[in-house]
């Protein structure tokens, strides 16, 4: 297929419409629109790298490394699907442009459609570029997380082994939010804690104590970072994650109910 040369986008109106158009505004647009179009290429995706890393990957996941890794794979998969669909649209627009180029010279409707298709091609390629940049950003995040938490290779089994600890940590995080928001634990948080073996009143006491301790330090002019809260949540996860095992034993008669035969697992290298 021939290469499409994307020409600078220009808008034109029939002569009979010129009296209805503000010529000063039209001249201003003609002069400055390329500058705006150039700037818009920096925002060819929904999220910035900062938002993608600091918010999207931690949404509902907290700072769980395996949860964040899984979120990376999900976000990449969404963008792969978008790229797969975009390549079809891109091919269709290219074909339409080539067909119109043969008729646009003496046909004002075909000429207008050609400009429209060229604009669509530019917009589509900008979106494709945004998806590619997102995937590159996510690959960087994936590698950074693995390096930070010293995760060499991981599979479904490794993910499942961390799930109980994640949910225990998350339940304490929700308890903290409840107490900060309304000084009481809501029903959903209480139920969540019971599902993973955490006595709600014990958690209430732990979190209340942390809030009081934090307030005292702030009153003494100590500048607390949110990492202090994350460290507290890590401490609670390490202290109470085995409570989930006791709940598993009560319900299923065993602390480890995972069946690795149903999981995607990496094969261990054979010993030489």
Secondary structure, DSSP 8 states (H G I E B T S, - for coil): --------------GGGGGGS-HHHHHHHHHHHHHHHHHHGGG-SSS-HHHIIIIITTTTTTT-HHHHHHHHHHHHHHHHHHHHHHHHHHHHHHHHHHHHHTTGGG-HHHHHHHHHHHHHHHHHHHHHHHHHHHHHHHHHHHHHHHHHTT-----HHHHHHTHHHHHHHHHHHHHHHHHHHHSS--HHHHHHHHHTT--HHHHHHHHHHHHHHHHHHHHTT----HHHHHHHHHHHHHHHTTHHHHHHHHHHSSS----GGGS---------
